[in-house]
Amino acid sequence: MRGVALGALAFAGGAFMSTNPWEPGRGAASAGTDVESPYLAVRQLGRVLVRVEGEYVEPVDRAKLVDGAIRGMVGNLDPHSSYMNREEYTNFQNDTAGRFGGIGIEVDIRGDAITVIAPIEGSPAERAGVKSGDRIVGVDGESVQEKGIDAVMKKLRGDPGTKVKLFIRRAGVNDALVIELTREVIRVSSIVAKRLEGGVLYLRIKQFQTDTHLEMLRAVARLRTKDAFRGVLLDLRSNPGGLVDEATEIADEFLASGGIYSMRSRGVVVEETTAQGGGAFATLPVVMLVNEWTASASELLAGALQDNGRGRVVGMDTFGKGSVQTILDLPGGAGLKLTTARYYTPKGHAIQADGVHPDVRVVAKGDGFPFLRERDLEGALSGEGVPAKVQDGGAYTIDAAPGEINVPRDVPVNPLFGKDPHLKIGYEELQKAFK
């Protein structure tokens, strides 16, 4: 390993994280400094707590009051920092392991709506026809439009065999759709691997979770024949991110040398990661497919290969989530997800609030909803560093599917060119590299 681990995917949005034990007083003022101790500031909170407990019109629960105070403090920082109680932290850890009980969807907040990033392959949600871009407005008859993502995920999960009813708004459909699903134990596979015509290896990475790198190598091994692969089509569309150690290991498979990423905190470089060399695909031509829902660790992977000249990026500007969340264990089984750094591509481009810009720009008709990227989220961090150069001379725009909806966002389960013009364009770009 290359040092600190930096990631943990929650199926409530792309997260790019590191895990560290809780260290009381970490970052606090040391004795003898001129900086006021944070514990002095907490006194005011204590005063308010005493007055509320003693004088509020009805009895109160101290634990709930403290929980709410912590959530308010952390939630005021940026969209990706959050406090998790014991139950929420357990669910978060189950997500990272790739196994949990529910209906099988990856969701995030887009604008003010809980939006489906993608249904998980083979899940109840996929079988029922839930699509990328669907907006969840209600669960079991109760509106969720004013609720946070954790509260909605809690409603969607439950014991296998129990039912849940979704109320969905879909582009092009006037009335809300009502879909009833039966919960199952969801086992998430993060890799789709297929051998395409002409010796092309198609690799779709749906998220970076525990053992994604190993899962990819095993999937590729099953496809090997006496005919060697000639190139790789790496599909990162609608990948919300996840464990950056897994993304780094996969980047290593495509790089003989060069940087992968660096991290900066408060203007100081705190870590730089470089390729170890000797990867399985280090000599093969590569084309990467991205869309506006390619986020976090998947942007890191695309940016690393692009900056090292290892492959062309085909698609749209990516989401622009380039911050690092550190996961801290708290007493009582709780957890703190805290933004601690920004990450950068090998050439110093800040992905935060900017994203990765494609070499070949694919444009298709939108889904009827304005798409919000990281920079549009309330409280989003600004980007720093070298602005990424938007490709112009080498980039060109292709109308992928005139008149069709959701072509770039709704990634087909199977790579069929006729139903996936974005994939077809990427395949054609890879063919050019063979010549």
C-alpha positions as CSV (number, residue, x, y, z in Angstrom):
1,M,0.0,0.0,0.0
2,R,1.1,3.6,-0.6
3,G,0.2,5.1,2.8
4,V,-3.1,6.3,4.1
5,A,-6.2,4.7,2.6
6,L,-8.5,7.4,1.1
7,G,-11.9,6.1,0.4
8,A,-15.2,4.6,1.4
9,L,-18.2,4.5,-0.9
10,A,-21.6,5.0,0.5
11,F,-24.5,4.2,-1.9
12,A,-25.9,7.6,-1.0
13,G,-23.3,9.3,-3.1
14,G,-19.8,9.3,-4.3
15,A,-17.4,9.6,-1.5
16,F,-13.6,9.9,-1.6
17,M,-12.3,9.1,1.9
18,S,-9.7,8.0,4.3
19,T,-10.1,6.2,7.6
20,N,-8.3,7.2,10.8
21,P,-8.8,6.4,14.5
22,W,-10.3,9.1,16.6
23,E,-7.7,11.2,18.3
24,P,-9.1,13.4,21.1
25,G,-7.7,16.9,20.7
26,R,-6.3,16.3,17.3
27,G,-5.9,19.7,15.7
28,A,-6.8,21.4,18.9
29,A,-4.6,24.1,20.4
30,S,-1.6,22.9,22.4
31,A,-0.8,24.3,25.9
32,G,1.2,27.4,25.7
33,T,-0.1,28.6,22.3
34,D,-2.1,31.8,21.7
35,V,-4.9,29.9,20.1
36,E,-8.0,29.5,22.3
37,S,-8.8,25.9,23.2
38,P,-11.9,24.6,21.4
39,Y,-13.2,23.4,24.7
40,L,-13.8,27.0,25.8
41,A,-16.1,27.4,22.8
42,V,-18.1,24.4,23.9
43,R,-19.0,26.1,27.1
44,Q,-21.6,28.1,25.3
45,L,-23.2,24.9,24.0
46,G,-23.2,23.6,27.5
47,R,-25.0,26.7,28.8
48,V,-27.7,26.4,26.1
49,L,-28.1,22.6,26.9
50,V,-28.6,23.3,30.6
51,R,-31.3,26.0,29.9
52,V,-33.1,23.8,27.4
53,E,-33.1,20.8,29.7
54,G,-34.3,22.8,32.6
55,E,-36.7,25.2,31.1
56,Y,-38.0,24.0,27.7
57,V,-41.8,23.6,27.7
58,E,-41.7,19.8,27.4
59,P,-39.1,17.2,28.6
60,V,-36.2,16.7,26.2
61,D,-33.8,13.9,25.3
62,R,-30.2,15.0,26.0
63,A,-28.8,12.5,23.5
64,K,-31.0,13.8,20.7
65,L,-30.1,17.4,21.5
66,V,-26.4,16.7,21.4
67,D,-26.8,14.6,18.2
68,G,-28.6,17.5,16.6
69,A,-25.9,20.0,17.7
70,I,-23.1,17.9,16.2
71,R,-25.0,17.4,13.0
72,G,-25.6,21.2,12.7
73,M,-21.9,21.9,13.3
74,V,-20.5,19.4,10.8
75,G,-23.3,19.9,8.2
76,N,-22.5,23.6,8.0
77,L,-19.0,22.8,6.6
78,D,-19.6,21.4,3.1
79,P,-21.9,18.9,1.3
80,H,-19.7,15.9,2.1
81,S,-18.9,16.3,5.8
82,S,-21.3,14.5,8.1
83,Y,-21.8,13.0,11.5
84,M,-23.1,9.4,11.7
85,N,-24.7,7.7,14.7
86,R,-24.1,4.1,15.4
87,E,-26.8,2.8,13.0
88,E,-25.8,5.1,10.2
89,Y,-22.1,4.3,10.6
90,T,-22.9,0.6,10.5
91,N,-24.9,1.0,7.3
92,F,-22.1,3.1,5.8
93,Q,-19.5,0.3,6.6
94,N,-21.9,-2.3,5.0
95,D,-22.1,-0.1,1.9
96,T,-18.3,0.0,1.6
97,A,-18.2,-3.8,1.9
98,G,-20.6,-4.1,-1.0
99,R,-23.4,-5.9,0.8
100,F,-26.6,-4.6,2.4
101,G,-30.3,-5.1,2.6
102,G,-32.6,-3.0,0.4
103,I,-33.8,-2.4,-3.1
104,G,-30.5,-1.9,-4.9
105,I,-30.1,1.7,-6.0
106,E,-27.2,4.2,-5.8
107,V,-28.6,7.7,-5.0
108,D,-27.3,11.2,-4.4
109,I,-28.7,14.7,-3.9
110,R,-28.9,16.6,-7.2
111,G,-30.1,20.1,-6.6
112,D,-32.8,19.6,-3.9
113,A,-33.9,16.1,-5.0
114,I,-32.9,12.6,-4.1
115,T,-31.8,11.3,-7.5
116,V,-31.0,7.8,-8.7
117,I,-27.5,7.6,-10.0
118,A,-28.0,4.0,-11.2
119,P,-29.9,0.8,-10.2
120,I,-27.6,-2.0,-9.2
121,E,-27.4,-4.8,-11.7
122,G,-29.8,-7.7,-10.9
123,S,-31.5,-5.7,-8.0
124,P,-35.2,-5.3,-7.3
125,A,-34.9,-1.7,-8.5
126,E,-33.4,-2.7,-11.8
127,R,-36.0,-5.4,-12.4
128,A,-38.8,-3.0,-11.6
129,G,-37.6,-0.4,-14.2
130,V,-36.0,2.2,-12.0
131,K,-33.7,4.4,-14.1
132,S,-30.8,6.7,-13.7
133,G,-32.0,10.2,-13.3
134,D,-35.3,9.2,-11.6
135,R,-36.1,11.6,-8.7
136,I,-37.5,10.0,-5.5
137,V,-40.2,12.2,-4.1
138,G,-41.9,9.8,-1.7
139,V,-41.5,6.5,0.1
140,D,-44.5,4.6,1.3
141,G,-46.8,7.5,0.8
142,E,-44.6,10.0,2.7
143,S,-42.9,12.9,1.0
144,V,-39.1,12.9,1.2
145,Q,-38.5,16.1,-0.7
146,E,-37.4,17.9,2.5
147,K,-35.5,15.0,4.0
148,G,-31.8,14.3,4.0
149,I,-30.3,11.4,2.1
150,D,-29.6,9.4,5.3
151,A,-33.2,9.6,6.3
152,V,-34.3,8.4,2.9
153,M,-31.8,5.6,2.8
154,K,-33.1,4.4,6.2
155,K,-36.6,4.2,4.7
156,L,-35.5,2.3,1.7
157,R,-33.7,-0.4,3.7
158,G,-35.3,-3.2,5.7
159,D,-35.5,-6.9,6.2
160,P,-35.5,-9.1,3.1
161,G,-39.0,-9.9,1.9
162,T,-40.6,-6.7,3.1
163,K,-42.1,-4.3,0.6
164,V,-41.5,-0.6,0.0
165,K,-43.3,1.7,-2.4
166,L,-41.5,4.4,-4.3
167,F,-43.0,7.6,-5.7
168,I,-40.8,8.8,-8.6
169,R,-40.7,11.8,-10.9
170,R,-39.3,10.9,-14.3
171,A,-38.4,13.3,-17.2
172,G,-41.0,13.2,-19.9
173,V,-43.7,11.7,-17.6
174,N,-46.3,14.1,-16.3
175,D,-47.5,12.1,-13.3
176,A,-45.5,10.6,-10.5
177,L,-44.7,6.9,-11.0
178,V,-45.5,4.5,-8.2
179,I,-43.3,1.4,-8.0
180,E,-43.6,-1.3,-5.3
181,L,-40.5,-3.4,-4.6
182,T,-39.6,-6.3,-2.4
183,R,-36.4,-5.8,-0.5
184,E,-33.6,-8.3,-0.9
185,V,-30.1,-8.8,0.4
186,I,-28.1,-6.8,-2.1
187,R,-24.7,-8.1,-3.1
188,V,-22.9,-5.5,-5.2
189,S,-20.6,-6.4,-8.0
190,S,-18.5,-3.5,-9.1
191,I,-17.1,-4.9,-12.4
192,V,-18.6,-5.7,-15.8
193,A,-16.1,-7.2,-18.1
194,K,-16.6,-8.4,-21.7
195,R,-14.6,-9.3,-24.7
196,L,-15.8,-7.2,-27.7
197,E,-15.1,-7.7,-31.4
198,G,-11.6,-7.0,-32.5
199,G,-9.8,-8.0,-29.3
200,V,-11.2,-5.1,-27.2
201,L,-11.6,-5.6,-23.5
202,Y,-14.6,-3.7,-22.1
203,L,-14.3,-2.9,-18.4
204,R,-17.1,-1.1,-16.7
205,I,-16.3,0.0,-13.1
206,K,-19.5,0.8,-11.3
207,Q,-18.0,1.9,-8.1
208,F,-14.8,1.4,-6.1
209,Q,-15.4,-0.8,-3.1
210,T,-13.5,-3.4,-1.1
211,D,-11.7,-5.8,-3.5
212,T,-12.7,-4.0,-6.8
213,H,-9.2,-4.3,-8.1
214,L,-9.1,-8.0,-7.4
215,E,-12.6,-8.5,-8.8
216,M,-11.4,-6.7,-12.0
217,L,-8.3,-9.0,-12.4
218,R,-10.4,-12.1,-11.8
219,A,-13.0,-11.0,-14.4
220,V,-10.3,-10.3,-17.0
221,A,-8.7,-13.7,-16.3
222,R,-12.0,-15.4,-17.1
223,L,-12.0,-13.7,-20.5
224,R,-8.5,-14.5,-21.6
225,T,-8.0,-16.7,-24.6
226,K,-5.1,-17.5,-26.9
227,D,-5.8,-14.2,-28.6
228,A,-4.4,-11.3,-26.6
229,F,-6.4,-8.1,-26.0
230,R,-5.5,-5.3,-28.3
231,G,-7.0,-2.4,-26.2
232,V,-9.2,-1.5,-23.3
233,L,-12.5,0.4,-23.2
234,L,-12.7,1.7,-19.6
235,D,-16.3,2.7,-18.8
236,L,-16.5,5.0,-15.8
237,R,-19.9,6.5,-16.5
238,S,-22.2,7.1,-13.5
239,N,-19.4,5.8,-11.2
240,P,-19.9,7.8,-8.0
241,G,-16.4,7.0,-6.6
242,G,-15.5,5.1,-3.5
243,L,-12.3,3.6,-2.1
244,V,-9.4,5.5,-3.6
245,D,-6.9,2.8,-2.8
246,E,-8.9,0.6,-5.2
247,A,-8.9,3.3,-7.9
248,T,-5.1,3.7,-7.3
249,E,-4.4,0.0,-7.7
250,I,-6.4,0.0,-11.0
251,A,-4.6,3.1,-12.2
252,D,-1.3,1.1,-11.6
253,E,-2.5,-1.5,-14.0
254,F,-2.6,1.1,-16.8
255,L,0.6,3.0,-16.0
256,A,4.3,2.0,-16.5
257,S,5.4,5.1,-14.6
258,G,4.2,8.6,-13.6
259,G,2.1,10.2,-11.0
260,I,-1.4,9.2,-10.1
261,Y,-2.6,11.9,-7.7
262,S,-1.5,14.3,-5.0
263,M,-3.4,15.7,-2.0
264,R,-3.2,19.2,-0.5
265,S,-4.6,20.4,2.7
266,R,-4.6,24.1,3.6
267,G,-2.3,24.8,0.7
268,V,0.3,22.2,1.7
269,V,1.0,19.0,-0.3
270,V,0.4,16.2,2.2
271,E,0.7,13.2,-0.1
272,E,1.8,12.3,-3.6
273,T,1.2,8.9,-5.2
274,T,3.1,7.5,-8.2
275,A,2.7,4.3,-10.3
276,Q,4.7,1.3,-9.4
277,G,4.8,0.0,-12.9
278,G,4.4,-3.5,-14.4
279,G,0.6,-3.3,-14.7
280,A,-1.4,-5.8,-16.8
281,F,-2.6,-3.1,-19.3
282,A,0.4,-0.7,-19.2
283,T,1.1,-1.2,-22.9
284,L,-2.4,-1.4,-24.3
285,P,-4.3,1.6,-25.9
286,V,-7.0,2.9,-23.6
287,V,-10.2,4.9,-24.1
288,M,-12.2,6.1,-21.1
289,L,-16.0,6.8,-21.1
290,V,-17.2,9.4,-18.7
291,N,-20.4,11.4,-18.1
292,E,-21.6,14.1,-15.7
293,W,-22.1,11.5,-13.0
294,T,-18.5,10.3,-13.1
295,A,-17.4,11.5,-9.7
296,S,-14.7,11.5,-7.1
297,A,-12.3,8.4,-7.3
298,S,-13.4,7.7,-10.8
299,E,-12.4,11.3,-11.8
300,L,-9.0,10.6,-10.2
301,L,-8.5,7.5,-12.3
302,A,-9.6,9.3,-15.5
303,G,-7.4,12.3,-14.7
304,A,-4.4,10.2,-14.0
305,L,-4.5,8.3,-17.2
306,Q,-5.3,11.4,-19.2
307,D,-2.5,13.5,-17.7
308,N,0.0,10.6,-18.4
309,G,-1.1,10.4,-22.0
310,R,-2.3,6.9,-21.6
311,G,-5.8,7.3,-23.0
312,R,-8.4,9.6,-24.5
313,V,-11.4,10.6,-22.4
314,V,-14.7,10.4,-24.3
315,G,-17.9,11.9,-23.0
316,M,-18.8,15.0,-21.0
317,D,-17.3,17.2,-18.3
318,T,-17.3,15.1,-15.1
319,F,-19.1,15.9,-11.8
320,G,-16.1,17.7,-10.2
321,K,-16.0,16.1,-6.7
322,G,-12.4,16.4,-5.8
323,S,-12.4,16.5,-2.0
324,V,-11.1,13.9,0.5
325,Q,-13.2,12.7,3.3
326,T,-11.5,11.2,6.4
327,I,-13.6,8.7,8.4
328,L,-13.0,9.0,12.1
329,D,-14.3,6.4,14.6
330,L,-16.1,8.1,17.6
331,P,-16.9,6.6,21.0
332,G,-20.1,4.7,21.1
333,G,-19.9,3.3,17.6
334,A,-20.5,6.6,15.9
335,G,-18.5,8.0,13.0
336,L,-17.4,11.4,11.6
337,K,-16.9,11.9,7.9
338,L,-14.8,15.1,7.6
339,T,-13.4,16.8,4.5
340,T,-9.7,17.1,5.1
341,A,-8.1,17.7,1.7
342,R,-8.5,18.3,-2.1
343,Y,-6.9,15.9,-4.6
344,Y,-5.1,16.8,-7.8
345,T,-4.2,15.1,-11.1
346,P,-0.5,14.5,-11.9
347,K,-0.3,17.9,-13.7
348,G,-1.7,19.7,-10.8
349,H,-5.3,20.1,-12.0
350,A,-7.8,20.5,-9.2
351,I,-10.8,18.3,-10.0
352,Q,-12.8,19.9,-7.2
353,A,-15.5,22.1,-8.7
354,D,-14.0,21.6,-12.2
355,G,-13.9,18.0,-13.1
356,V,-12.1,16.1,-15.9
357,H,-12.6,17.6,-19.4
358,P,-13.0,15.0,-22.3
359,D,-10.8,14.8,-25.3
360,V,-13.8,13.8,-27.4
361,R,-17.0,15.6,-26.3
362,V,-20.2,13.6,-26.7
363,V,-23.4,15.5,-26.5
364,A,-26.9,14.1,-26.4
365,K,-30.3,15.4,-25.5
366,G,-30.8,16.0,-21.8
367,D,-33.4,14.4,-19.6
368,G,-35.5,17.5,-19.0
369,F,-34.0,18.4,-15.6
370,P,-31.2,20.9,-15.2
371,F,-28.0,19.0,-14.2
372,L,-26.2,20.3,-11.1
373,R,-22.5,19.5,-10.6
374,E,-20.4,19.7,-7.5
375,R,-19.8,23.5,-7.9
376,D,-23.6,24.0,-7.8
377,L,-24.2,22.4,-4.5
378,E,-24.8,24.6,-1.5
379,G,-21.6,25.1,0.5
380,A,-19.4,23.3,-2.1
381,L,-15.6,23.9,-1.8
382,S,-14.0,25.9,-4.4
383,G,-11.3,24.5,-6.6
384,E,-7.6,25.4,-6.3
385,G,-4.5,24.8,-8.3
386,V,-3.8,24.8,-12.0
387,P,-7.0,25.1,-14.1
388,A,-7.5,22.1,-16.3
389,K,-7.2,23.0,-20.0
390,V,-10.5,22.4,-21.7
391,Q,-9.8,20.5,-24.9
392,D,-10.7,22.5,-28.1
393,G,-8.6,21.7,-31.1
394,G,-8.4,18.0,-30.4
395,A,-11.9,17.8,-29.1
396,Y,-15.1,17.6,-31.2
397,T,-18.7,17.3,-30.5
398,I,-20.8,14.4,-31.6
399,D,-24.6,14.3,-31.4
400,A,-24.8,10.8,-29.9
401,A,-28.5,10.2,-30.3
402,P,-30.7,13.0,-31.7
403,G,-34.1,13.1,-30.0
404,E,-33.3,10.4,-27.4
405,I,-33.3,10.9,-23.7
406,N,-30.8,9.7,-21.1
407,V,-28.3,8.2,-23.6
408,P,-25.2,9.3,-21.8
409,R,-26.6,8.8,-18.2
410,D,-28.5,5.6,-18.4
411,V,-25.6,3.1,-18.9
412,P,-26.8,-0.2,-20.4
413,V,-26.2,-3.3,-18.4
414,N,-24.7,-5.0,-21.5
415,P,-22.5,-3.1,-23.9
416,L,-24.6,-3.2,-27.1
417,F,-23.6,-0.6,-29.6
418,G,-27.1,-0.1,-31.0
419,K,-28.5,0.9,-27.7
420,D,-25.4,2.8,-26.5
421,P,-24.1,5.3,-29.0
422,H,-21.6,6.7,-26.4
423,L,-20.0,3.3,-26.2
424,K,-19.9,3.1,-30.0
425,I,-18.0,6.4,-30.2
426,G,-15.5,5.2,-27.7
427,Y,-15.0,2.0,-29.6
428,E,-14.3,3.9,-32.8
429,E,-11.8,6.1,-31.0
430,L,-10.0,3.0,-29.7
431,Q,-9.9,1.6,-33.3
432,K,-8.0,4.7,-34.3
433,A,-5.4,3.9,-31.8
434,F,-4.8,0.5,-33.4
435,K,-3.8,2.1,-36.7
